[in-house]
Amino acid sequence: MGTLLLGKRILVTGVITDASIAYHAARLAQEEGADVVLTGYGRLSLVERVADRLPKPAPVIELDVTDARQLAALPDRVREHLDGLDGVVHSIAFGPAAALGGNFLHTDWEDVATAVQVSAFSYKALATACLPLMQDGGSLVGIDFDATVAWPSYDWMGVSKAALEATSRYLARHLGGRGIRSNLVAAGPIRTMAAKSIPGFADFEAIWETRSPLPWDLRDPEPAARGVVALLSDWFPRTTGEIVHVDGGVHAMGA
């Protein structure tokens, strides 16, 4: 067991399977000494089964980040298990099928709005819901996918990730006075449940196979999870508004 997060209290969202970045962030956080609470949406029994595979038991709280009532109740739900929070991991994204797969020019606003609300605005909504629990400051970390370029098939999810990146910068501005940092980990593609919902995901795989200067394993979420844990720790005490790329270096390479 390590000590990087010893004594820290961490909320992790987005654990769906043990192949997810969020799961491995929760696992590594526990291994580094943190107490972890998870949130789940929809099939909570599935999240609870996955939580049982963690090194230590982790309670699961139901949370729909688009439900104002559940967000308002979140502090009390967390206090049933922890007396506060030192870190929050946002690993939530969703885009309707019509918002991906090359349909960019024909996607209706309703589908775009859903993608932006769930994938970007929810980061702000989660952060503000957790503020009562972060009286001593702390770290917000979101999972990103590089939004500086247009990716094949990613369409309005790419726009949503650009909004997530801007949201993180504004959270950094508005919460810095409270001692709360906001940073993102821009991960390369991982074969997660979320990836399976992206039409043309094979196109991403091909890009990393040819452009990544470091070997990139599509089946290994741990490098990105390690980036998350590092940003949750006290080793980045004056870093905020940053995007840490854990993508094998693809973001820095030309076509």
C-alpha positions, -999 to +999 in steps of 0.1 A: +000+000+000+012+035-008+007+068+009+001+093-019-035+099-009-032+088+028-062+100+048-079+117+018-116+113+011-125+108-026-157+107-045-155+088-078-182+089-104-186+069-136-176+034-124-195+011-147-172-018-153-137-028-141-124-017-175-132+019-169-107+046-160-129+056-131-127+021-116-089+020-118-087+055-103-108+043-074-087+012-070-054+032-071-068+058-047-076+031-022-042+015-027-026+049-020-045+053+013-078+071+004-113+064+015-135+062-016-172+066-022-187+059-056-217+072-074-237+053-100-266+060-124-292+035-136-282-001-128-268+004-093-266-033-088-240-035-116-220-007-100-222-024-066-209-057-081-180-038-097-173-020-064-170-054-047-138-060-068-120-030-053-094-036-026-117-023+001-155-020+003-168+013-013-203+025-008-223+034-039-246+065-040-272+069-067-266+101-087-281+114-119-261+145-126-290+160-146-313+157-115-312+189-094-328+171-064-302+143-064-274+169-067-289+189-038-291+157-017-255+146-025-237+162+005-260+145+030-257+112+011-219+114+012-219+124+049-234+090+056-200+076+048-174+104+050-173+137+069-161+156+039-142+154+006-107+162-005-112+151-041-138+145-067-134+125-100-158+134-128-159+105-153-193+111-169-201+115-206-229+107-229-240+116-264-271+103-282-264+082-312-275+111-335-247+133-321-219+109-332-209+089-362-206+115-390-240+131-384-226+164-373-244+186-399-278+171-392-278+166-354-308+183-337-303+207-309-321+184-284-294+158-289-266+183-288-280+198-256-281+163-240-245+157-249-233+191-235-254+189-203-243+154-194-206+156-206-197+192-197-222+211-176-224+182-152-188+189-142-199+223-129-230+208-114-211+181-096-184+206-084-210+230-069-229+201-053-197+190-035-187+224-023-202+220+011-180+190+016-148+207+005-144+233+033-106+227+034-101+229-004-093+200-026-090+187-061-115+182-089-103+159-118-123+153-150-117+127-177-113+144-211-105+135-247-084+160-265-107+187-280-082+208-298-088+190-331-118+174-349-118+136-347-135+113-371-170+102-359-167+121-326-187+151-338-208+167-310-191+147-283-159+165-294-177+198-290-189+187-256-153+178-246-143+213-257-170+227-234-157+204-206-122+219-211-136+254-209-157+245-178-126+232-160-108+265-167-137+285-153-140+263-123-103+269-117-109+306-118-140+306-096-129+280-070-092+289-066-100+313-038-115+283-019-083+263-024-100+240-049-081+230-080-097+218-112-078+198-138-085+173-165-068+141-177-070+139-215-067+101-221-061+082-252-087+057-264-095+028-241-118-001-250-144+008-223-181+006-224-183+042-234-159+036-263-182+009-276-209+035-281-188+055-304-194+047-341-161+042-360-141+036-328-117+016-350-107+049-366-093+060-332-074+028-328-057+033-362-047+068-353-030+056-321-013+027-338+004+050-363+009+083-344+017+075-308+054+079-300+050+058-269+034+023-271-003+027-264-024-002-251-061+002-258-069-023-231-050-006-203-068+022-184-042+023-156-019+050-171-048+075-173-060+064-138-025+071-124-027+106-139-060+111-121-046+100-088-015+122-092-038+152-097-058+143-066-026+142-045-007+170-029+021+168-055+003+193-077-006+220-050-005+250-074-017+234-106-052+243-118-069+248-151-045+223-166-051+194-190-027+166-185-024+144-216-021+107-209-023+096-246+011+083-255+021+117-269-004+117-298-016+153-290+019+166-297+025+148-330+017+162-364-004+143-390 
